[in-house]
Amino acid sequence: MASLQTKFEQAVVQSKQLPDKPDNMTLLKIYSLYKQASAGDVEGKRPGFTDMVGRAKWDAWSALKGKSTDEAMQDYIDLIESLK
């Protein structure tokens, strides 16, 4: 059986081949789960008002603070599976 890391890497590839482009909220969820799984808790300062996209990404990632790498990987895999 494939390891969680292998399944995560496969889901990352599959995320780029989804039949339909997900809505912005789903894209933020995909981004934040990927960042939490690959880099851990968010670091650095929150982007300013002029960087709305960066700010939204930072906020979405920050909301996952404390979630374990394995948990974030599994949630990412499940989300990508649900979008196929």
Residue frames as a rotation matrix with the C-alpha (Angstrom) as fourth column:
MET 1
0.577 0.817 0.000 0.00
0.817 -0.577 0.000 0.00
0.000 0.000 -1.000 0.00
ALA 2
0.015 -0.580 0.815 1.28
0.521 -0.691 -0.501 3.44
0.853 0.432 0.292 -0.92
SER 3
-0.535 -0.287 -0.795 2.57
0.839 -0.291 -0.460 5.68
-0.100 -0.913 0.396 1.84
LEU 4
0.471 0.723 -0.506 0.75
0.685 -0.661 -0.307 8.87
-0.556 -0.202 -0.806 2.80
GLN 5
-0.119 -0.623 -0.773 3.59
-0.162 -0.756 0.634 10.92
-0.980 0.201 -0.011 1.26
THR 6
-0.915 -0.216 0.341 3.25
0.252 0.353 0.901 9.05
-0.315 0.910 -0.269 -2.05
LYS 7
-0.097 0.965 0.244 -0.52
0.993 0.112 -0.049 9.50
-0.074 0.238 -0.968 -2.09
PHE 8
0.406 0.175 -0.897 -0.05
0.338 -0.941 -0.031 13.20
-0.849 -0.291 -0.441 -1.31
GLU 9
-0.564 -0.708 -0.425 2.40
-0.196 -0.386 0.902 13.61
-0.802 0.592 0.078 -4.21
GLN 10
-0.766 0.367 0.528 -0.04
0.642 0.486 0.593 11.84
-0.039 0.793 -0.608 -6.54
ALA 11
0.279 0.923 -0.265 -2.86
0.900 -0.348 -0.262 14.13
-0.334 -0.165 -0.928 -5.37
VAL 12
-0.009 -0.372 -0.928 -0.68
-0.001 -0.928 0.372 17.19
-1.000 0.004 0.008 -6.10
VAL 13
-0.943 -0.330 0.051 -0.24
0.021 0.096 0.995 15.98
-0.333 0.939 -0.083 -9.69
GLN 14
-0.458 0.848 0.266 -3.97
0.884 0.403 0.237 15.21
0.094 0.343 -0.934 -9.95
SER 15
0.107 0.506 -0.856 -4.85
0.594 -0.723 -0.353 18.67
-0.798 -0.470 -0.378 -8.64
LYS 16
-0.496 -0.382 -0.780 -3.41
-0.346 -0.736 0.581 20.14
-0.796 0.558 0.233 -11.83
GLN 17
-0.978 0.122 -0.171 -5.56
-0.105 0.421 0.901 17.84
0.182 0.899 -0.399 -13.98
LEU 18
-0.554 0.833 -0.001 -9.01
0.241 0.159 -0.957 18.40
-0.797 -0.530 -0.289 -12.49
PRO 19
-0.356 0.468 0.809 -11.84
0.934 0.193 0.300 18.39
-0.015 0.862 -0.506 -15.04
ASP 20
0.562 0.565 0.605 -13.22
0.520 -0.809 0.273 21.74
0.644 0.161 -0.748 -13.82
LYS 21
-0.569 -0.727 0.384 -11.43
0.166 -0.559 -0.812 24.67
0.805 -0.399 0.439 -12.21
PRO 22
-0.157 0.507 -0.848 -12.55
0.976 0.213 -0.054 24.86
0.154 -0.835 -0.528 -8.57
ASP 23
0.731 0.451 0.511 -14.08
0.342 -0.891 0.297 28.07
0.590 -0.042 -0.806 -7.18
ASN 24
0.089 -0.775 0.626 -11.85
-0.334 -0.615 -0.714 30.52
0.938 -0.146 -0.313 -5.33
MET 25
0.414 0.101 0.904 -12.75
-0.910 0.020 0.414 29.27
0.024 -0.995 0.101 -1.84
THR 26
0.972 -0.068 0.226 -11.86
0.060 0.997 0.042 25.71
-0.228 -0.027 0.973 -2.85
LEU 27
0.526 -0.830 0.187 -8.62
0.286 -0.035 -0.958 26.91
0.801 0.557 0.219 -4.44
LEU 28
0.123 -0.447 0.886 -7.72
-0.775 -0.601 -0.195 28.63
0.620 -0.663 -0.420 -1.15
LYS 29
0.724 0.198 0.661 -8.46
-0.605 0.643 0.470 25.39
-0.332 -0.740 0.585 0.73
ILE 30
0.897 -0.441 0.036 -6.24
0.386 0.739 -0.552 23.43
0.216 0.509 0.833 -1.69
TYR 31
0.267 -0.823 0.502 -3.45
-0.096 -0.541 -0.836 26.01
0.959 0.175 -0.223 -1.31
SER 32
0.228 -0.158 0.961 -3.64
-0.917 -0.367 0.158 26.15
0.327 -0.917 -0.229 2.48
LEU 33
0.891 0.106 0.442 -3.70
-0.276 0.898 0.343 22.37
-0.360 -0.428 0.829 2.92
TYR 34
0.737 -0.674 0.052 -0.74
0.420 0.396 -0.816 22.01
0.530 0.623 0.575 0.55
LYS 35
0.110 -0.723 0.682 1.27
-0.381 -0.665 -0.643 24.64
0.918 -0.189 -0.349 2.41
GLN 36
0.442 0.102 0.891 0.42
-0.897 0.084 0.435 23.16
-0.031 -0.991 0.128 5.83
ALA 37
0.971 -0.042 0.236 1.36
0.041 0.999 0.008 19.66
-0.236 0.002 0.972 4.62
SER 38
0.600 -0.766 0.232 4.61
0.600 0.239 -0.763 20.73
0.529 0.597 0.603 2.97
ALA 39
-0.222 -0.739 0.636 5.83
0.113 -0.667 -0.736 23.63
0.969 -0.091 0.232 5.14
GLY 40
-0.487 0.089 -0.869 4.00
0.861 0.218 -0.460 23.41
0.148 -0.972 -0.182 8.48
ASP 41
0.349 0.681 -0.644 2.51
0.803 -0.571 -0.169 26.37
-0.483 -0.458 -0.746 10.31
VAL 42
0.643 -0.021 0.766 2.47
0.533 -0.706 -0.467 29.74
0.550 0.708 -0.442 8.57
GLU 43
0.006 -0.697 -0.717 5.35
0.881 -0.335 0.334 32.09
-0.473 -0.634 0.612 9.38
GLY 44
-0.797 -0.405 0.447 6.04
0.573 -0.740 0.352 35.71
0.189 0.537 0.822 8.68
LYS 45
-0.731 0.501 -0.463 3.86
-0.098 -0.749 -0.655 38.79
-0.675 -0.434 0.597 8.72
ARG 46
0.108 0.875 0.473 0.39
0.725 0.256 -0.640 38.97
-0.680 0.411 -0.606 7.23
PRO 47
-0.629 -0.327 0.705 0.43
0.760 -0.454 0.466 40.80
0.167 0.829 0.534 3.86
GLY 48
-0.827 0.240 -0.508 -0.99
0.024 -0.888 -0.458 44.32
-0.562 -0.391 0.729 3.81
PHE 49
0.085 0.988 -0.129 -4.30
-0.007 -0.129 -0.992 45.59
-0.996 0.085 -0.004 2.45
THR 50
0.145 -0.050 -0.988 -2.91
-0.885 -0.454 -0.107 46.18
-0.443 0.890 -0.109 -1.03
ASP 51
-0.749 -0.423 -0.510 -2.05
-0.599 0.762 0.246 42.50
0.284 0.489 -0.824 -1.49
MET 52
0.091 0.921 0.378 -5.54
-0.987 0.135 -0.091 41.01
-0.135 -0.365 0.921 -1.29
VAL 53
0.626 0.107 -0.772 -4.62
-0.402 0.893 -0.203 37.67
0.668 0.438 0.602 -2.86
GLY 54
-0.393 -0.868 -0.302 -1.56
-0.040 0.345 -0.938 37.21
0.919 -0.356 -0.170 -0.64
ARG 55
-0.649 0.226 0.726 -3.61
-0.752 -0.331 -0.569 38.21
0.112 -0.916 0.385 2.39
ALA 56
0.470 0.882 -0.038 -6.37
-0.878 0.471 0.085 35.68
0.093 -0.006 0.996 1.58
LYS 57
0.386 -0.417 -0.823 -3.78
-0.103 0.867 -0.488 32.93
0.917 0.273 0.292 1.08
TRP 58
-0.692 -0.694 0.199 -2.03
-0.222 -0.057 -0.973 33.82
0.687 -0.718 -0.115 4.34
ASP 59
-0.308 0.671 0.674 -5.33
-0.951 -0.190 -0.245 33.86
-0.036 -0.717 0.697 6.25
ALA 60
0.669 0.580 -0.465 -6.39
-0.632 0.773 0.056 30.49
0.392 0.256 0.884 4.83
TRP 61
0.045 -0.754 -0.656 -3.04
0.101 0.656 -0.748 28.92
0.994 -0.032 0.105 5.72
SER 62
-0.734 -0.343 0.586 -3.01
-0.461 -0.383 -0.801 30.57
0.499 -0.858 0.122 9.16
ALA 63
0.196 0.916 0.350 -6.43
-0.959 0.105 0.264 29.04
0.205 -0.388 0.899 9.92
LEU 64
0.734 0.043 -0.678 -4.77
-0.115 0.991 -0.062 25.60
0.670 0.124 0.732 9.78
LYS 65
-0.162 -0.857 0.490 -2.15
-0.728 -0.231 -0.645 26.45
0.666 -0.461 -0.586 12.43
GLY 66
-0.265 -0.045 0.963 -1.48
-0.877 0.427 -0.221 23.42
-0.401 -0.903 -0.153 14.63
LYS 67
0.837 0.547 -0.015 -2.77
-0.489 0.736 -0.468 20.84
-0.244 0.399 0.884 12.11
SER 68
0.138 -0.831 0.538 -0.24
-0.109 0.528 0.842 18.02
-0.984 -0.175 -0.018 11.75
THR 69
-0.539 -0.450 -0.713 1.54
-0.755 -0.117 0.645 17.35
-0.374 0.885 -0.276 8.48
ASP 70
-0.971 0.165 0.172 -0.09
0.210 0.934 0.288 13.92
-0.113 0.316 -0.942 8.15
GLU 71
-0.170 0.970 -0.173 -3.55
0.596 -0.038 -0.802 15.32
-0.784 -0.240 -0.572 8.86
ALA 72
0.086 0.140 -0.986 -3.06
-0.498 -0.852 -0.164 18.11
-0.863 0.505 -0.003 6.30
MET 73
-0.835 -0.428 -0.347 -1.83
-0.519 0.398 0.757 15.59
-0.186 0.812 -0.554 3.71
GLN 74
-0.777 0.580 0.243 -4.84
0.567 0.813 -0.128 13.35
-0.272 0.039 -0.961 4.26
ASP 75
0.112 0.831 -0.545 -7.27
0.308 -0.550 -0.776 16.29
-0.945 -0.081 -0.318 4.08
TYR 76
-0.260 -0.299 -0.918 -5.57
-0.729 -0.563 0.389 17.44
-0.634 0.770 -0.072 0.84
ILE 77
-0.992 -0.128 0.006 -5.87
-0.099 0.801 0.590 13.95
-0.080 0.585 -0.807 -0.67
ASP 78
-0.446 0.893 0.059 -9.54
0.716 0.396 -0.575 13.71
-0.537 -0.214 -0.816 0.34
LEU 79
0.123 0.480 -0.869 -10.32
-0.123 -0.861 -0.493 17.16
-0.985 0.168 -0.047 -1.09
ILE 80
-0.563 -0.397 -0.725 -8.68
-0.751 -0.120 0.649 16.40
-0.345 0.910 -0.231 -4.45
GLU 81
-0.945 0.262 0.196 -10.51
0.300 0.933 0.198 13.05
-0.131 0.246 -0.960 -4.62
SER 82
-0.156 0.962 -0.223 -13.83
0.589 -0.091 -0.803 14.83
-0.793 -0.257 -0.553 -4.02
LEU 83
0.081 0.142 -0.987 -13.16
-0.452 -0.877 -0.163 17.22
-0.888 0.459 -0.007 -6.92
LYS 84
-0.877 -0.478 0.048 -12.48
-0.193 0.441 0.877 14.56
-0.440 0.759 -0.479 -9.55
